[in-house]
């Protein structure tokens, strides 16, 4: 079988799995996928769906967005720094889920203030777009003066 252009994803998954000290079988069980299928992903022979990547990310306790970027599901022009920042926040074991969400909301409000707005697409994955104070999917994006981190924390 010819290798697809997902080798980088496979190498990254293998590295993350080893860092988490999980066997291939343990990760496959935790992610709800078959052992041979996960092996093929790691070897770059299969391109997994976004759903499978989300399950693997959850099992590894890493950001699904990071895997989406590596798999080419998210646009290559996406701001990688933003994805990595979100991944670090989501992976921090010292924060609880509520704190992570509040911190992400504050982070997003600062991005809006500086001219970028995150807009969720159909998969629930945020796209980064320059802020232009227009209507997106029937909801007006927040103006920089309206971004209130205190509301995000409440």
TIRO-441093 format. One record per residue: residue in one letter; x, y, z of N, C-alpha, C in turn; residue number from 1. Coordinates in steps of 0.2 Angstrom, whole numbers. Atoms other than C-alpha are relative to their C-alpha. Example, Ala and Ser with C-alpha at 12.3 -4.5 7.8 and 13.67 -1.06 7.14 Angstrom:
// TIRO-441093
+------+-------+-------+-------+-------+-------+-------+-------+-------+-------+-----+
! rest !  n_xx !  n_yy !  n_zz ! ca_xx ! ca_yy ! ca_zz !  c_xx !  c_yy !  c_zz !  nr !
+------+-------+-------+-------+-------+-------+-------+-------+-------+-------+-----+
!    a !     4 !    -6 !     0 !    62 !   -22 !    39 !     4 !     6 !     0 !   1 !
!    s !    -4 !    -6 !    -1 !    68 !    -5 !    36 !    -4 !     5 !     3 !   2 !
+------+-------+-------+-------+-------+-------+-------+-------+-------+-------+-----+
// end
This chain:
// TIRO-441093
+------+-------+-------+-------+-------+-------+-------+-------+-------+-------+-----+
! rest !  n_xx !  n_yy !  n_zz ! ca_xx ! ca_yy ! ca_zz !  c_xx !  c_yy !  c_zz !  nr !
+------+-------+-------+-------+-------+-------+-------+-------+-------+-------+-----+
!    x !     4 !    -6 !     0 !     0 !     0 !     0 !     4 !     6 !     0 !   1 !
!    x !    -4 !    -6 !     1 !     7 !    17 !    -5 !    -1 !     5 !     6 !   2 !
!    x !     0 !    -4 !    -6 !    11 !    29 !     9 !    -4 !     7 !    -2 !   3 !
!    x !     3 !    -6 !     1 !    -1 !    44 !    10 !     4 !     6 !     3 !   4 !
!    x !    -4 !    -6 !    -3 !     5 !    62 !    15 !    -2 !     1 !     7 !   5 !
!    x !     2 !    -1 !    -7 !     1 !    59 !    33 !     5 !    -3 !     5 !   6 !
!    x !    -6 !     3 !    -4 !    18 !    52 !    39 !     2 !     5 !     6 !   7 !
!    x !    -2 !    -5 !    -5 !    21 !    68 !    49 !    -5 !    -1 !     6 !   8 !
!    x !     5 !     1 !    -5 !     4 !    64 !    58 !     2 !    -6 !     4 !   9 !
!    x !    -1 !     6 !    -3 !     9 !    46 !    61 !     6 !     0 !     5 !  10 !
!    x !    -6 !     0 !    -4 !    26 !    50 !    68 !    -1 !     4 !     6 !  11 !
!    x !     2 !    -4 !    -6 !    19 !    63 !    79 !    -5 !    -4 !     5 !  12 !
!    x !     4 !     4 !    -5 !     6 !    51 !    86 !     4 !    -5 !     3 !  13 !
!    x !    -4 !     5 !    -3 !    19 !    38 !    89 !     4 !     3 !     6 !  14 !
!    x !    -4 !    -4 !    -5 !    29 !    51 !    99 !    -4 !     2 !     6 !  15 !
!    x !     5 !    -1 !    -6 !    14 !    56 !   109 !    -2 !    -6 !     4 !  16 !
!    x !     2 !     7 !    -4 !     9 !    38 !   113 !     6 !    -2 !     4 !  17 !
!    x !    -6 !     2 !    -4 !    27 !    34 !   119 !     1 !     5 !     6 !  18 !
!    x !     0 !    -5 !    -5 !    27 !    50 !   129 !    -5 !    -2 !     6 !  19 !
!    x !     5 !     1 !    -5 !    11 !    45 !   137 !     1 !    -7 !     3 !  20 !
!    x !    -2 !     6 !    -2 !    19 !    28 !   140 !    -6 !    -5 !    -1 !  21 !
!    x !     5 !     5 !     2 !     5 !    18 !   131 !     2 !    -4 !    -6 !  22 !
!    x !    -2 !     5 !     6 !     7 !     3 !   120 !    -5 !     2 !    -6 !  23 !
!    x !     4 !    -1 !     6 !    -1 !     3 !   103 !    -7 !    -2 !     2 !  24 !
!    x !     7 !     3 !    -1 !   -15 !    -8 !   109 !    -3 !     4 !     6 !  25 !
!    x !     3 !    -4 !    -5 !   -18 !     2 !   125 !    -3 !     7 !    -3 !  26 !
!    x !     3 !    -6 !     4 !   -21 !    18 !   114 !    -5 !    -2 !    -4 !  27 !
!    x !     5 !     2 !     4 !   -31 !     9 !   102 !    -7 !    -2 !     4 !  28 !
!    x !     6 !     2 !    -4 !   -43 !     2 !   116 !    -3 !     7 !     3 !  29 !
!    x !     3 !    -7 !    -3 !   -44 !    20 !   124 !    -3 !     4 !    -5 !  30 !
!    x !     3 !    -4 !     5 !   -48 !    28 !   108 !    -6 !    -3 !    -4 !  31 !
!    x !     5 !     3 !     4 !   -60 !    15 !   102 !     1 !    -2 !    -7 !  32 !
!    x !    -2 !     2 !     7 !   -51 !    10 !    86 !     4 !    -6 !     0 !  33 !
!    x !    -3 !     6 !     0 !   -44 !    -6 !    81 !     8 !     1 !     0 !  34 !
!    x !    -8 !     0 !     0 !   -25 !   -10 !    84 !     3 !     1 !    -7 !  35 !
!    x !    -3 !     0 !     6 !   -21 !   -13 !    66 !    -1 !     7 !    -4 !  36 !
!    x !     2 !    -6 !     3 !   -30 !     3 !    60 !     5 !     6 !     3 !  37 !
!    x !    -4 !    -5 !    -3 !   -20 !    14 !    73 !     7 !    -1 !    -2 !  38 !
!    x !    -7 !     1 !     3 !    -4 !     5 !    67 !     1 !     3 !    -7 !  39 !
!    x !     0 !    -3 !     7 !    -8 !    10 !    49 !     0 !     7 !     0 !  40 !
!    x !     0 !    -8 !     0 !   -11 !    28 !    54 !     7 !     2 !     2 !  41 !
!    x !    -7 !    -1 !    -3 !     6 !    28 !    64 !     5 !    -1 !    -6 !  42 !
!    x !    -5 !     2 !     6 !    15 !    21 !    48 !    -2 !     4 !    -6 !  43 !
!    x !     1 !    -4 !     5 !     7 !    34 !    37 !    -4 !    -3 !    -6 !  44 !
!    x !     4 !     4 !     6 !    -4 !    21 !    27 !    -7 !     2 !     0 !  45 !
!    x !     7 !    -2 !     0 !   -21 !    28 !    32 !    -1 !     7 !     3 !  46 !
!    x !     1 !    -7 !    -2 !   -28 !    45 !    34 !    -7 !     0 !     4 !  47 !
!    x !     6 !     1 !    -5 !   -40 !    45 !    49 !    -5 !     6 !    -1 !  48 !
!    x !     5 !    -5 !     0 !   -56 !    55 !    50 !     1 !     5 !     5 !  49 !
!    x !     0 !    -5 !    -6 !   -58 !    70 !    61 !    -3 !    -3 !     6 !  50 !
!    x !     3 !     3 !    -6 !   -69 !    60 !    72 !     5 !    -5 !     4 !  51 !
!    x !    -5 !     5 !    -2 !   -55 !    46 !    74 !     5 !     4 !     4 !  52 !
!    x !    -5 !    -4 !    -3 !   -42 !    60 !    77 !    -2 !     3 !     7 !  53 !
!    x !     2 !    -3 !    -7 !   -53 !    68 !    91 !     0 !    -6 !     5 !  54 !
!    x !     0 !     5 !    -4 !   -55 !    51 !    99 !     7 !    -2 !     3 !  55 !
!    x !    -7 !     1 !    -2 !   -36 !    48 !    99 !     3 !     6 !     4 !  56 !
!    x !    -2 !    -6 !    -4 !   -33 !    66 !   105 !    -2 !    -1 !     7 !  57 !
!    x !     3 !     0 !    -7 !   -44 !    63 !   120 !     3 !    -6 !     4 !  58 !
!    x !    -3 !     6 !    -4 !   -36 !    46 !   124 !     7 !     2 !     2 !  59 !
!    x !    -6 !    -3 !    -1 !   -19 !    55 !   123 !     0 !     6 !     4 !  60 !
!    x !     1 !    -6 !    -3 !   -25 !    70 !   132 !     4 !     6 !    -3 !  61 !
!    x !    -3 !    -6 !     4 !   -19 !    82 !   119 !    -6 !     3 !    -4 !  62 !
!    x !     5 !    -4 !     4 !   -28 !    95 !   108 !    -1 !    -4 !    -7 !  63 !
!    x !     2 !     3 !     7 !   -38 !    88 !    93 !     2 !     5 !    -5 !  64 !
!    x !    -2 !    -5 !     5 !   -34 !   104 !    84 !     7 !    -1 !    -3 !  65 !
!    x !    -7 !     1 !     2 !   -15 !   100 !    84 !     0 !    -6 !    -5 !  66 !
!    x !     0 !     6 !     5 !   -19 !    83 !    76 !    -4 !     2 !    -7 !  67 !
!    x !     3 !    -2 !     7 !   -31 !    91 !    63 !     5 !     4 !    -4 !  68 !
!    x !    -5 !    -4 !     4 !   -17 !   103 !    58 !     5 !    -5 !    -3 !  69 !
!    x !    -5 !     5 !     3 !    -4 !    89 !    56 !    -3 !    -5 !    -5 !  70 !
!    x !     3 !     5 !     4 !   -17 !    78 !    47 !    -2 !     4 !    -7 !  71 !
!    x !     2 !    -4 !     5 !   -21 !    93 !    35 !    -7 !     1 !     0 !  72 !
!    x !     7 !    -1 !     0 !   -39 !    94 !    40 !    -1 !     8 !     1 !  73 !
!    x !     1 !    -7 !    -1 !   -37 !   112 !    46 !     5 !     3 !    -5 !  74 !
!    x !    -4 !    -3 !     5 !   -30 !   124 !    33 !     7 !     2 !     2 !  75 !
!    x !    -8 !    -1 !    -1 !   -11 !   125 !    32 !     1 !     7 !     2 !  76 !
!    x !    -1 !    -7 !    -1 !   -13 !   144 !    33 !    -2 !     2 !     7 !  77 !
!    x !     3 !    -1 !    -6 !   -21 !   143 !    50 !     6 !     2 !     5 !  78 !
!    x !    -5 !    -2 !    -5 !   -11 !   152 !    64 !     2 !    -6 !     5 !  79 !
!    x !    -2 !     5 !    -4 !    -1 !   138 !    71 !     2 !     2 !     7 !  80 !
!    x !    -1 !    -2 !    -7 !     4 !   148 !    86 !    -6 !     0 !     4 !  81 !
!    x !     6 !     0 !    -4 !   -14 !   150 !    91 !    -2 !    -8 !     2 !  82 !
!    x !     2 !     7 !    -1 !   -17 !   131 !    89 !     5 !    -3 !     6 !  83 !
!    x !    -5 !     3 !    -5 !    -1 !   127 !   100 !    -2 !     3 !     7 !  84 !
!    x !     2 !    -3 !    -6 !    -7 !   140 !   113 !    -6 !    -4 !     3 !  85 !
!    x !     6 !     3 !    -2 !   -24 !   132 !   114 !     2 !    -7 !     3 !  86 !
!    x !    -2 !     6 !    -2 !   -16 !   115 !   115 !     4 !    -1 !     7 !  87 !
!    x !    -4 !    -1 !    -6 !    -4 !   120 !   129 !    -5 !     1 !     6 !  88 !
!    x !     5 !    -2 !    -5 !   -19 !   127 !   139 !    -4 !    -7 !     2 !  89 !
!    x !     4 !     6 !    -1 !   -30 !   111 !   136 !     4 !    -6 !     3 !  90 !
!    x !    -4 !     6 !    -3 !   -16 !    99 !   141 !     3 !     2 !     7 !  91 !
!    x !    -3 !    -1 !    -6 !   -11 !   108 !   157 !    -4 !    -4 !     6 !  92 !
!    x !     4 !     5 !    -5 !   -15 !    95 !   171 !    -1 !     4 !     7 !  93 !
!    x !     1 !    -4 !    -7 !   -14 !   109 !   185 !    -7 !     4 !    -1 !  94 !
!    x !     6 !    -4 !     1 !   -30 !   117 !   178 !    -6 !    -5 !    -1 !  95 !
!    x !     6 !     4 !     1 !   -48 !   110 !   179 !    -3 !     2 !    -6 !  96 !
!    x !     4 !    -1 !     6 !   -60 !   110 !   164 !    -3 !     7 !     0 !  97 !
!    x !     3 !    -7 !     0 !   -69 !   126 !   169 !     6 !     5 !     0 !  98 !
!    x !    -6 !    -5 !     0 !   -52 !   135 !   172 !     2 !     0 !    -7 !  99 !
!    x !    -3 !     0 !     7 !   -46 !   130 !   155 !    -5 !     3 !    -5 ! 100 !
!    x !     4 !    -4 !     5 !   -62 !   136 !   146 !     0 !     7 !     1 ! 101 !
!    x !     0 !    -7 !    -1 !   -62 !   152 !   155 !     7 !     4 !    -3 ! 102 !
!    x !    -7 !    -3 !     3 !   -43 !   155 !   150 !    -1 !     0 !    -7 ! 103 !
!    x !     0 !    -1 !     8 !   -47 !   151 !   132 !    -5 !     5 !    -2 ! 104 !
!    x !     5 !    -5 !     2 !   -62 !   163 !   132 !     4 !     7 !     1 ! 105 !
!    x !    -4 !    -6 !    -1 !   -50 !   177 !   139 !     5 !     0 !    -5 ! 106 !
!    x !    -5 !     0 !     6 !   -37 !   172 !   126 !    -3 !     2 !    -6 ! 107 !
!    x !     4 !    -2 !     6 !   -50 !   174 !   113 !    -2 !     7 !     0 ! 108 !
!    x !     2 !    -8 !     0 !   -56 !   191 !   119 !     6 !     4 !    -2 ! 109 !
!    x !    -6 !    -4 !     2 !   -38 !   197 !   118 !     2 !     0 !    -7 ! 110 !
!    x !    -1 !     1 !     8 !   -36 !   190 !   100 !    -5 !     5 !    -4 ! 111 !
!    x !     5 !    -4 !     4 !   -52 !   199 !    95 !     2 !     7 !     1 ! 112 !
!    x !    -2 !    -7 !    -1 !   -46 !   215 !   103 !     6 !     2 !    -4 ! 113 !
!    x !    -6 !    -2 !     5 !   -30 !   214 !    92 !    -2 !    -2 !    -7 ! 114 !
!    x !     2 !     0 !     7 !   -40 !   211 !    76 !    -1 !    -7 !    -2 ! 115 !
!    x !     1 !     7 !     3 !   -43 !   192 !    75 !    -6 !    -3 !     4 ! 116 !
!    x !     6 !     3 !    -3 !   -59 !   183 !    79 !     0 !    -8 !    -2 ! 117 !
!    x !     1 !     7 !     1 !   -62 !   164 !    81 !    -7 !    -2 !    -2 ! 118 !
!    x !     7 !     2 !     2 !   -77 !   157 !    72 !    -1 !    -7 !    -1 ! 119 !
!    x !     1 !     8 !     0 !   -83 !   139 !    74 !    -3 !    -2 !    -7 ! 120 !
!    x !     3 !     2 !     6 !   -86 !   130 !    58 !    -4 !    -6 !     1 ! 121 !
!    x !     5 !     5 !    -1 !   -97 !   115 !    55 !     2 !    -6 !     5 ! 122 !
!    x !    -2 !     5 !    -4 !   -86 !   103 !    64 !     2 !     2 !     7 ! 123 !
!    x !    -1 !    -2 !    -7 !   -85 !   114 !    80 !     7 !     2 !     1 ! 124 !
!    x !    -7 !    -3 !     0 !   -67 !   119 !    75 !     0 !     7 !    -2 ! 125 !
!    x !     0 !    -7 !     1 !   -63 !   137 !    76 !     5 !     2 !    -6 ! 126 !
!    x !    -4 !    -3 !     5 !   -56 !   146 !    61 !     2 !     7 !     2 ! 127 !
!    x !    -2 !    -6 !    -1 !   -46 !   161 !    63 !    -1 !     5 !    -6 ! 128 !
!    x !     1 !    -5 !     5 !   -52 !   176 !    53 !     2 !     7 !     3 ! 129 !
!    x !    -1 !    -6 !    -3 !   -47 !   194 !    54 !    -7 !     3 !     2 ! 130 !
!    x !     6 !    -3 !    -3 !   -60 !   204 !    64 !    -2 !     6 !    -4 ! 131 !
!    x !     3 !    -6 !     4 !   -71 !   215 !    54 !    -7 !     2 !     2 ! 132 !
!    x !     6 !    -2 !    -3 !   -86 !   217 !    65 !    -6 !    -1 !    -4 ! 133 !
!    x !     6 !     1 !     5 !   -98 !   209 !    53 !    -4 !    -6 !     3 ! 134 !
!    x !     4 !     5 !    -2 !  -111 !   196 !    55 !     2 !    -7 !    -2 ! 135 !
!    x !    -2 !     6 !     2 !  -106 !   178 !    55 !    -5 !    -5 !     2 ! 136 !
!    x !     5 !     5 !    -1 !  -119 !   164 !    54 !    -6 !     3 !     5 ! 137 !
!    x !     5 !    -3 !    -4 !  -132 !   176 !    61 !     2 !     3 !     7 ! 138 !
!    x !    -2 !    -3 !    -7 !  -122 !   182 !    76 !     5 !     5 !    -1 ! 139 !
!    x !    -5 !    -5 !     0 !  -113 !   198 !    77 !     6 !    -1 !     4 ! 140 !
!    x !    -6 !     1 !    -3 !   -95 !   196 !    81 !     1 !     6 !     5 ! 141 !
!    x !    -1 !    -5 !    -5 !   -90 !   206 !    97 !     5 !     5 !    -2 ! 142 !
!    x !    -4 !    -6 !     1 !   -82 !   223 !    95 !     6 !     0 !     5 ! 143 !
!    x !    -5 !     0 !    -5 !   -65 !   225 !   104 !    -2 !     3 !     6 ! 144 !
!    x !     3 !    -4 !    -6 !   -74 !   237 !   116 !    -5 !    -4 !     4 ! 145 !
!    x !     5 !     5 !    -3 !   -87 !   223 !   120 !     3 !    -6 !     3 ! 146 !
!    x !    -3 !     6 !    -3 !   -74 !   209 !   124 !     1 !     2 !     7 ! 147 !
!    x !    -1 !     0 !    -7 !   -75 !   207 !   143 !     2 !    -6 !     3 ! 148 !
!    x !    -3 !     6 !    -3 !   -64 !   194 !   151 !    -4 !    -1 !     7 ! 149 !
!    x !     3 !     1 !    -6 !   -74 !   197 !   167 !    -6 !    -4 !    -1 ! 150 !
!    x !     6 !     4 !     1 !   -90 !   190 !   159 !     2 !    -7 !    -2 ! 151 !
!    x !    -2 !     7 !     2 !   -80 !   175 !   152 !     1 !    -4 !     6 ! 152 !
!    x !    -1 !     4 !    -7 !   -75 !   171 !   170 !    -6 !    -1 !     4 ! 153 !
!    x !     6 !     1 !    -4 !   -93 !   172 !   176 !    -4 !    -5 !    -3 ! 154 !
+------+-------+-------+-------+-------+-------+-------+-------+-------+-------+-----+
// end
